Every structure is written in C-alpha cells, then in structure tokens.
Amino acid sequence: MGTRTALEAFSSSSSSSKQWMYDVFLSFKGEDTRNNCMGHLHMALKEAGFNVFIDDDELEKGEDITAELVFRHKKKTAELVQAILGSRISIIVFSRRYAASSWGLEELVKIMECKRTPGQMAFPIFYDVDPSDVRKQTGWFGEAFMKHEDRFLLDMDKVQRWRSALTEAATLSDWDLRSTADG
C-alpha cells in the first residue's frame, strides 16, 4: 500500500468533521533521522499532497541559555502543542536516541493524549531499534531512562509519564523498518 493510499484509508476512517491545521505531524529525534528517513518521508508526504508539520528548529550544540533562548523555547513549545493538537495524524519515528530528548518525550506525551481525541491518530515507525526496547525501555531506551531518572530525581512522575507514553505508543500497530527491504 503506497503512502497516500495508507494515509487516506486511516484519515477517512473517522466521521469527525473537525478542520485540521495539518494532515500529519512528524515526531522524531533529528540527529538520528533528519538526513535520511525523515527527509524522504517528509518529501513523500508533501509530494502526495499532505500538509505536514515537521519541527526542524533544533538547539545548536553549545548554544548559551539566555533570556532570548528561554523565550524562544516557550514560544516553540506553544507552537508544537498547537501543531500536535491541530494534526489529524502523528507519525512517531523511534530511533536510538529518541528517548534521550526530554523535549521529544514531552511531545510524545502530548501526542498520546491527543490520540484519545476522536479523529486523531498516531502511528509508530521503528528506525534501527527493536520495538520491544521501546515498549520495555531496554537497550538505548533503558540507558536514556537511567539518565532521566538521575536528572529528574525529584520529579519521577514526569519520568513515569514518559515511560507510559513510550509503552502506549510502541504497542500501537507498528512499522519496523528493519524488516523491510529498504530499511
């Protein structure tokens, strides 16, 4: 089933008449996937006529935390939340470093909350990771969570929300790119 056909089938399955800002919201960890699978997926969706939100504004390594950066962060957070709320479909591309980003995990929590809204859907893709590592937070995901638990020792509820969102997302019907000819 081609990209357009698969997404048309999913998007036509709801009777919701809500007007969406975006057809698709792409959630991913940039350094793992930006220059390979995400670029191809983004381009294929756009060429098929889908209105796609992709966040390509990453913090530069070594960028100082200033008042301007804090302001940009708050503005970006609001923009991302609006994009998630206003997207019909969220595609989550799990890669090795996905769970290392607390930002990305917060995004995932919001995606899973929105998935419970009638008409909104979420689909995981596993890029160079085992789906069971995502579900159980083992391997790369386990290492990331050990660091999160140390960093957020006084806010373990946050870490638990991230774990729950990962488990929920990873149990949705999945697309493991390791098992495809092109993956």
Secondary structure, DSSP 8 states (H G I E B T S, - for coil): --HHHHHHHHHTT-------SEEEEEE--HHHHIIIIIHHHHHHHHHTT--EEE------TT----HHHHHHHHHHHHHHHHHHHTEEEEEEEE-TTGGG-HHHHHHHHHHHHHHTSTT-EEEEEESSS-HHHHHHT-THHHHHHHHHHHHTTT-HHHHHHHHHHHHHHHTSS-EEGGGSTT-
